[in-house]
Amino acid sequence: MTNAPNLSQPPRWLPLHVLCGGLLAAVGVLALSKQPVETWLVLPSTATEMATRCGFSLGVLILALLLALSLGLAVGLLTRRLGRGAEAFVALLGRALACLPVVALAWGFVSLWIGHYGGPVETLMPTELPVAQNVWQITLARWLWEFLAPALLLAVPLTGEFIQCVISDANATVDLDFALRARGVPASERLWWHHLTQLLPLLRTRMQALCLVAPVYLIVIEDVLRFMGWGCWMAQSIRAVDVKGIAFGFATGGLLMALLCGGPHLLRARLRPSANRLTASAWQPWQLWGLGLMTLPPLSSSPWLVLWFAVLFSGSSAWHEAWMSVEKQLPLDPARSFGVSETSIWLRHVALLQCRMLVAWISAVFAQILLWIAVACALQPALWQELGAPLARWFRPLAIGSSQDAARTLADPSALLEAGGVIALGALCLIQLSRIIQPRPS
C-alpha cells in the first residue's frame, strides 16, 4: 500500500465486490487447471475445519488492525504538534517499518524469542508446567498468547502503514487550527476531535485497503508460527500445489476479506464511492491471487511475471486517479484557445509530467515486487533459484524450506536479519525515489 500516492475511492459495495472476486478467482483456478466441472463443488477432505480456521484468523486480523490503527493514530496525531520536520521524519520511520519483509519479521521473532531468550511460543514450543498448575487462568493465558503472537507480528508492518498514512493524509485536510484557537477551543480538542473528524473518511479508505493486504501477510506469519488458521491452510495448499485447496482458500479468503471490509464500510464518515470499472477491478486481493496462481503448472514457468501483473493491477486505479488530479491543473484549455497544436501542448505541458509519473510508478512497483518476492520465497522456497545472481543472494536466507534451514536459522538468525534489512532498505529507497519524482497537484 505504500506505493499508492493517493488511494482511489473503493466501489460502492466493496464487501460484495471482494466476495464475488474470491468466488470468481476460485472458479478461474479450477478452470485453469482443467479440473472436471463435476468435481468443482467437491470440497477437500480437510475442509470441515475451515470455519474454525477462518474464525481464528479473523480474530487475529481484527486485533492486529485495531492495534495498528490505535498506534498509528496516536503517533501520527501527536507528531503533528512537533512541526513539519518531525512529521517528515516519523513518516519516514513508518514507511521503513512497513517495508520490513514479513518472513524476516516472523522468523526473526521466533529465532530471538525461542533460540536466544528461551521463551515459549504456544504453537511451536509451548510452556511446560506441572499438572497442578494447569488451572483455568494458565489455560486462558496460554490461549491468549497463542493469538497474541501472530497478532503482534502482523501489527508491526500495519502500524508503519498507518503512521505514514495519518501523517500524509493530514496534508489533505483543512487546517482549522487558527480559527479554532480564536474560538477558544483547547489544543487537545483541536487535535483529537476536529482534525480526527476530517481524517476519518481518508482513514476508512486506508483501512479497507489494508484489509485486502493484511490476510496475505498473515499467511506467512501463520505458516511460520504453525498457527492453525486460514493462513496456515493457504500456505500448505500453495506449497503442495493443491489446486482444490488453493481454490477453496480463495473463496474463503474472499469471505474473510469481505467481513473485514464490512466494518469500515459501515462508518458514516466516507468519501464519495467510485463508479469506475477500473477501480472496482483494482480493489481486489490481487497479491493473494498472484501467490496462488504463480504455483500452478500453466503459469509456473514465469512466476515472477504473474506477481508483477498482480502488483500492477492492485495499484493501477490509484495511479490513474493521481494523474487525473494532476492533469486537471494543467493549462490545456487556455493553450488550445490560443491555437497551440496538440503536439506542442503535449511536449510543453504533459510529456515531462507523464515521464515523471511513469518513473515514479515503476520505482514503486519495483519496491512492492521486492517485498512480495520475499513472501513468495517463504511460501515456495524453490523459487529463489529462478532469480538473478544479486537477488538470489538476498532472498536465499528467507527461503526456509527444510528442517535443516529452520534449525540453522534458529541457531543463528543473523543471515536472515541481514537479508531482510537489505530488502527493506532497497524497498524504502525505491519508495522514497518514487515520492520525490512523482508530480503532485498544487
DOTITI-790249 format. One record per residue: residue in one letter; x, y negated, z negated of N, C-alpha, C in turn. Coordinates in pm, whole numbers, plus 50000, padded with zeros to 5 digits. Layout:
! residues N
aXYZXYZXYZ ...
//
This chain:
! residues 442
m500815012050000500005000050000500854987450000 t502124988749963502984976949959503274971350097 n502894978650203503174973750337502094964550389 a500924963750324499814955950375499954941450330 p500084931850421500204917850382498934912750318 n497814915450379496504912350323495594924050359 l495164931250259494354942950287493054938950355 s492684946650456491394944050521490274947950426 q489124941750447487994944850361487414958450398 p487084966650300486564980150329485194979450392 p484764990150459483414990450515482354990250406 r481114988450448480034986450352479834998650262 w479815010250319479595022450240480885030450239 l481895025150169483205031650169483165045750111 p482515048449996482505062349945481915072250045 l480855068050115480255076950214481195079150332 h481905068450374482885069750482483985079650444 v484475078550321485575087450278485095101850268 l483875103850217483335117450206483145123750344 c482565116250436482395121450572483755123650640 g484725114850614486055116650670486715129350622 g486565132650493487115145050441486485157350505 l485165157050524484495168350589484935169850735 l485045158450806485485159050945486935163950955 a487775159650861489165164450861489235179450838 a488375184550749488345199050725487915206550850 v486885201450917486445207851041487535207051147 g488225195651155489295194151253490435203751229 v490795206051103491875215751072491475229751115 l490225233651086489775247051124489715248551276 a489265237951345489205238651491490605238651553 l491515230851495492875230151548493605243351532 s493335250451425493995263351402493275274951470 k492205271751546491455281651624490875292651535 q490355288351419489645297851333488275300751392 p487785312951383486425315951432485375307551360 v484395302951434483385294051378482605300951267 e482355313951281481565320851180482285322151047 t483585319651041484335320550916484555306950850 w484045296150911484305282850856483675280950718 l482515286750697481825285050569482225295350466 v483135304350501483625314250405484725307850322 l484455306050192485395299050105486565308250070 p487725302450036488845310649989488485318149862 s489225328849836488885337649723489015330549588 t489895320749578490105313749451489365300349445 a488385298449533487685285549539486665283849427 t486375294449353485365293349248485785284049136 e487095282549115487585273949007487855259749054 m487495256449180487815243249231487055232249160 a485845234849115485085224549043485815220448915 t486345230248843487115227148722488395219748756 r489075224048863490305217248905490025202848944 c488965200549020488645186749059488275178248938 g487595184148841487265176648720488515172648643 f489475181748631490725178548563491485167348637 s491595168648769492325158448845491595145048843 l490265145348846489515132848839489765125648707 g489825133248597490145127048468491525120848465 v492505127848521493865122448526493915109848612 l493245109948726493255098348816492595086248752 i491465088148687490775076948622491635071048512 l492235079748431493095074948322494295067348376 a494945072548480496115065848536495745052548601 l494635052048674494225039648740493855028948637 l493135032748533492765022948431493985017848355 l494915026848325496135022548257496955013248346 a497085016648474497835008048565497154994648585 l495834994648594495104981948609495284973148486 s495204978948368495354971048244496764965148235 l497784973348258499154968348250499444958148360 g498944960748481499174951348590498524937848564 l497294937848513496634925248481497344917848369 a497734925048265498404918548151499724912248195 v500554919948267501854914648308501684903548411 g500794905548508500634895748614500084882548565 l499064882948480498464870448432499344863348331 l500034870948247500944864448152502144858348223 t502594864648333503694858948409503304845748475 r502014844048501501534831748564501874819448479 r501984821148348502314809948260503774805748271 l504624814448326506064811948323506584804648446 g505734802248545506164794648661506404803448783 r506654796748897506794803649025508014812849028 g509124808548971510324816948974510114830048901 a509494829348783509224841548708508234850448781 e507234844448846506264852448921506944860049035 a507834853249108508524859949219509404871349169 f510094869249056510964879749002510154891748953 v509064889248881508254900348830507564907648945 a507144900349049506554907049165507574916049234 l508814911549241509864919949298510064932549215 l510044931149083510154942948997508974952449017 g507774946749036506614955149063506744962849192 r507234956149297507444963149423508524973949410 a509564971249333510604981349311510034993349237 l509154990849140508515001849067507615010049159 a506925003149250506035010149343506805018149446 c508075014749471508885021749571509585033949515 l509445036849388510085048849332509455061249392 p510245070449450509655082849501509025090949389 v507825095649413507075102749309507775115649270 v508365122549367509025135249336510245132849246 a510995122249271512135119149184511655115149046 l510555107949040510005103948911509555116048830 a508845125448896508325137048824509445146448781 w510355149948872511445158848835512425152248740 g512625139248753513475132248657512915132648517 f511585130848506510935131748375511085145748316 v510835156048396510935169748346512365172848304 s513325168548385514725171548353515175164648226 l514825151948211515265144648092514495148947969 w513185150947982512365153947864512605168047813 i512675177647905512865191547864514345194947851 g515125191447955516525195547956517385188047858 h517195174647849518085166547765517545164947623 y516265161447611515705158847478515065171147415 g514825181547494514215193647438512775192247398 g512065182647459510665180447427509765190147501 p508535191847455507605201147520506795194347630 v506515201847734505515198247836504565210047842 e503335208047799502425219247772502205228147893 t502245222648014502015230848132503255238448177 l504435234548128505685241048166506305248548049 m506625241447944507225247347825506445242447704 p505365249447669504515244647558505215245647425 t504685238147330505245238247195504995251847130 e505945256247051505825268846979505675265746830 l504475268146779504155265346640503705278146571 p503875279046440503355290746367501835291746383 v501345303846369499905306146386499115298246281 a499655296846163498935289846056498725275046089 q499605269346171499455255346206498615253046331 n498065263646387497285262346510495845258546475 v495665246746415494355241746378493805233446494 w492585228546478491935221746589492625208646623 q493225202146522493945189746552495135192346644 i495875203146617497015206546703496545210446842 t495465218046849494925221946980494495209647061 l493835200046994493415187847062494625179747109 a495645178947024496835171347062497535177847182 r497605191047183498245197747297497435195847424 w496105196147410495255194247527495385180047581 l495445170147492495625156247535496985154247601 w498035160247545499365158647603499435165147741 e498675175947761498625182347892498075172847998 f497105164447959496535154648052497365141948058 l497985137947946498715125347944499985125948028 a500645137248034501905138148109501705134448257 p500765140748331500585136348470500005122448483 a499145118448389498545105048398499595094148379 l500505095848285501545085748261502515085048378 l502865096748435503755096548553503085089648671 l501815092548693501105086248805500925071348784 a500815067148658500595052948630501815044448660 v503005050348668504215042248690504205035348826 p504085042548940504035035249068502785027049084 l501655031649027500415023849039500515010648963 t501205010648850501394998148776502224988348856 g503274993248922504054984449009503214978449119 e502324986549179501434981349282500524970349227 f499954972749110499024962949054499744950149012 i500954951148961501684939148920501914929949040 q502464935549148502724927149265501434922649332 c500354930649321499074926549379498464914949302 v498494915549169497914904749089498664891649114 i499984892349123500764880149144500584874949286 s500604883749386500454879049524499044874349553 d498034880849496496654876449518496334863449446 a497134860049345496884847349275497064835449368 n497904836849469498094825849564496884823749652 a495994833649662494804832349745493614826549669 t493774823849540492694818249460492844803049449 v491754796549413491744782049397492334778649260 d493274769249257493904765249132492984755349060 l492294760048958491374751748881491964747048749 d493274748448734493874745648605493694730948564 f493924721748657493834707648622492394703748586 a491434708248666490034704748638489554710848507 l489944723248480489524729648355490204723248235 r491474718948254492164712248145491514698748114 a491034691848217490354679048195489034680948122 r488424692448138487164695248067487394700847928 g488654702547889488964707347756488884722347738 v488954730047847488904744647838490244749547785 p490254758147684491524763147628492334770747733 a493654771247709494554777547806494264792347822 s493974799247711493704813547720492454816247801 e491424807847784490194809847860490404806348007 r491234796448037491534793148177492204804848247 l493054811848174493824822648235493004835348247 w492364839348138491754852548132490314852848180 w489684841448196488294841548239488114835448378 h488494822848391488264816148519489164821748630 h490434824048599491324829348702490994843948731 l490694851648627490374865748648489074867348726 t488114858148708486864858748784487124857348934 q488064848748971488414847449111489194859449164 l489944866049077490744877449120489934890249137 l488764891049074488014903549074487694908849214 p487204900549308486944906149442488194911749509 l489334904949493490564909849553491044922549483 l490924922949350491344934849276490454946849309 r489194944349339488304955249377488794962049504 t489234953749602489764959349726491064966949700 r491944961249618493204967949587492964981249516 m492004981349424491714993549350491205004449444 q490335000849537489825010849630490925016049723 a491855007249761492975011849844493835021849766 l494065019149638494875028349559494135041349531 c492805041049533492045053349514492255063149629 l492705058249744493005066949857494445071749858 v495315065249780496735068749777497085076849653 a496475073449539496815079949412496625095049415 p495535100649475495435115349478496565122149554 v497125115449655498245121449728499485121749640 y499735111049563500815111349466500605122349363 l499345124249324499045134149219499355148349265 i499315150849395499645164249446501055168149403 v502005159149423503395162049387503545163249235 i502915154349160503055154449014502455167248956 e501275171149002500675183548951501495195748993 d502085195249110502895206649154504155208049068 v504795196949034505995197448950505655201848809 l504575196348753504205199448614503395212248603 r503005218248717502155230248717500845227448644 f500305215748666499015212048608497915218048696 m497005225348635496005232848712494865223748754 g495135215448855494125206548909494035207849060 w493305198249119493135198349264494475196549335 g495345188349281496635185849344497505198149351 c497495206149246498285218649247497745228349353 w496415228549369495815236749475496305232349612 m496275219149638496695214049767498175216949792 a498995215449690500435218149706500665232849743 q499975241949675500135256149705499625259449845 s498515253249886497965255950019498875250650128 i499425238650110500325232750210501615240850219 r502145244950105503405252450106503225266350170 a502045272350150501785285550208501175284750347 v500955272550400500315270350530499005278150536 d498215276850430496905283250421495885273950486 v495425277350607494555268450683493235266250611 k492625276950563491345275450492491525267850362 g492645270250293492895262850171493085247950196 i493805244450304494005230450338492685223950375 a491875230950455490575225450494489675223550374 f489635233350285488825232050164489365220950074 g490675219250071491255208349995490915194750053 f490865193650187490455181150249489015177650211 a488125187550216486715185050185486535180950039 t487155188449947487035184949805487785172149773 g488915169749844489625157149824488805145249869 g488055146649980487165135950021486105132949917 l485565143449856484595141449748485235134649628 l486455138949594487165133049481487435118149504 m487915114649624488205100649654486925092349666 a485845098549714484565091349720484075087649580 l484235096949485483855093749347484735082749289 l486035083149321486925072649271486585059149331 c486325058649461485975045949526484595040949485 g483745049849436482405045649397482395036449276 g483345038149184483385029349067483635014849102 p484755011449169484954997649211483894992649309 h483285001749385482274997649482481034991949414 l480794995749289479614991049217479824977449151 l481034972249152481284959249091480534948249166 r480024938649093479244927949155480154918349232 a481354915949180482274906649246482934913749364 r482504910549483483034917149601483064907249717 l483964909849809484034901949931483094907850036 r482914900350141482014904950246482584917350314 p481814928350320482364940550380482584938850530 s483504946750581483844946150723482944955650801 a482544951050920481724959351009482524964251129 n483844962351127484704966351238484954981451233 r484864987951349485115002451353486565005751324 l487484996851364488894999251333489114999451183 t488444990351111488564990050965488005002850903 a486865007350954486265019550899487175031550919 s487855032251033488755043551057490055042250978 a490485029850950491725027950874491545031350727 w490335029050673490085031950532489765046750514 q490755054950540490665069350521491995074050463 p492015085550395493285090750339494165096950447 w494695088650536495495093750646496765100750598 q497345096050488498555102450438498285116850395 l497145119050330496785132650289496585141450412 w495875136350510495655144250631496965146950704 g497855137150708499145139250774499965149950706 l499985150050572500755160150500500185174050521 g498865175050540498275188150566498445192650710 l498305183250804498375186950946499795189750992 m500795183550931502165185050979502725199050954 t502035207150876502505220750850501845231150940 l500795227251014500095236851097500905239851223 p500815251951277501645255951391501565246651512 p500405241651554500435232951673501215220151653 l501275214951530501925202251504503225203651425 s503565215751385504765217651303506055215251381 s505965214951515507175212451594507625197851584 s506715188751553507055174451538506375169051413 p506785173751295506075169751173506215154951141 w507385149151165507575135051127506775125751216 l506475130051339505625121951426504205121351372 v503725132451316502395132551253502355122951136 l503385123251052503445114350938503555099850982 w504275097251088504435083651142503075078151184 f502295086051259500975081451303500035079651185 a500155087951082499305086350964499565072950896 v500825068950884501155056050825500675044650914 l500825046051046500355035751138498855033651128 f498095044551125496635043351118496195037150986 s496865040650877496435035750746496605020650732 g497605014750798497835000450783497454992150904 s496864998551008496594991151131495594980051112 s494534982551037493484972551020493984960450942 a494794962750838495294951550757496204942550840 w497084948650921497974940551003497224933351114 h496174939551167495374932851268494674920651211 e494104921851091493444910451029494444899650989 a495654903750949496684893850918497044885651041 w497154892251156497464884851278496294875851320 m495064880551303493914872351340493854859651256 s494204860551126494194848551041495284838851082 v496434844051131497494835151181497094828951314 e496484836751401496144831951534495084820951529 k494214821351429493164811151420493734797251396 q494924796351339495524783351309496464778451418 l496604785951526497464781551637496694771551724 p497384761551778496704751351862496464756352004 l495724767252018495504772952150494454765052230 d493334761852166492284754352237492734740252277 p493424732752190493924719652236494894720852352 a495734731352353496664733052464495904735852593 r494844744052585494054746752706493344734052755 s492884725752661492204713452702493134703852775 f494434704852750495404696552821495874702952952 g495304714252988495624720653115496854729253114 v497344733352998498514742052990498104756253032 s498924762453110498614775953157498704785953042 e498034797453062498004807752958499404813552934 t500204814353041501574819353023502404810052937 s502294797052961503034787352880502544787252736 i501224788652718500674789152582501234801152507 w501294812652575501804824552508503294823152476 l504074817452568505504816052544505804806152434 r505034795052428505344784452332504764786952194 h503584792952187502884793652058502714807852004 v502644817752092502224831152048503384841052046 a504284840252144505284850852162506164852652039 l506694841651987507604842751872506894848451750 l505674843751726504934848751609504574863451625 q504224867451746503924881551767505164890251749 c506304885451793507554892951772507874894151624 r507694883351550507914883851405506954893551338 m505684893051378504714902251320505054916751353 l505504919251475505864932951515507064937951436 v508094929551420509274933751343508904936151196 a508034927351142507604929151004506824942150987 w505964945151083505194957551075506104969751086 i507054969451178507974980851193508794982851066 s509254972051005510024973250881509184979350769 a507934974750758507064980150654506734994850679 v506534998550806506245012450839507445021350806 f508655016750837509845024450802509955026350651 a509625016050575509665017250429508685027750380 q507465027450434506475037350393506865051350438 i507465052450557507895065550607508935071750513 l509865063550463510855068850369510185075050246 l509195068150193508535073150072507705085550101 w507045085950217506205097550247507035109450292 i508215107250348509105118450378509535125250248 a509775117150145510115122950015508985131849963 v507735127449980506595135649939506525148350022 a506745147050154506675158850241507775168850208 c508975164150177510065173250141509785180350009 a509065173849921508715180349795507705191449816 l506785189649912505765199849937506265210650032 q507115206850128507695216350222509215214350222 p509945220750131511395218150118512195220650246 a511715229450333512485232550454512485221050555 l511635211150536511535200350634512765191350633 w513525191150525514675182250519515725186050624 q515715198750668516685203050767516435196950905 e515215191950929514895185951058515245171151063 l515765165650955516165151650953517585150051006 g517925137751042519285134851085520275135550969 a521545134251001522605135950901522465126450782 p522305113150803522235104350685520985107050601 l519825108350669518585110550595518585124150526 a519125134350591519165147650530519965147550400 r521035139850396521845139050275521075132050163 w520255122250198519465115350096518365124250039 f517665131350128516465138450086516745152750040 r517945157850060518225171650019518005173849870 p518435165249777518175168049635516695167849598 l515845161549679514415161149649513685173649695 a514295181549783513675193649836514005205349744 i513235207049640513455217549540512515229049576 g513055239149643512205249749694512435263349632 s513345264749540513635277749479513885275849331 s513905287049260514165286449116515595282049089 q516525285149179517905280649161517995265349172 d517285259549269517265244949282516655238549157 a515575244449106514935238948987515845239848866 a516535251248849517445252648736518605242848747 r519115240948868520215231548886519765217148858 t518545213748898518025200348872517785198148723 l517265208448654517055207148510518375205548436 a519405212448482520705211548415521385198148441 d521265193048563521935180548598521065172848698 p520235163548651519345156248743520005144148809 s521325142648796521965130548848521825129448999 a521995140749072521865140249219520455136449259 l519455141749189518055138449218517785123649193 l518245118449080518005104449047518745095149141 e519965098949181520695090649276519995090149411 a519525101649458518795101949585517515093849577 g516795095249467515585087249450515875072449445 g516965068649379517335054449373517715048849509 v518435056749590518815052149724517575050349811 i516645059849806515425058849885514585046949841 a514465045149709513695033749658514335020549699 l515655019749692516335007349732516165004649880 g516265015149963516075013350106514665008850139 a513665015050075512285010950100512024996750051 l512594993049937512394979449885513034969049977 c514224971850027514874962450119514054960550247 l513514971450301512694970250420511414962550394 i510804964650278509584957350245509874942550225 q510994939450160511364925350143511664918850278 l512334926050367512584920850501511274918250574 s510314927450558509004925550621508304913250567 r508384910950437507724899350378508394886350422 i509714886650443510414874450485510074870950630 i510064881050716509864878450859508404875650891 q507494882050818506074881250854505544866950851 p504924862050959504304848650956503034848850871 r502804837850804501634836650716500834824350754 p499524824950737498724812950762499024802250660 s499054789850704499374778850613498174775250527 
//
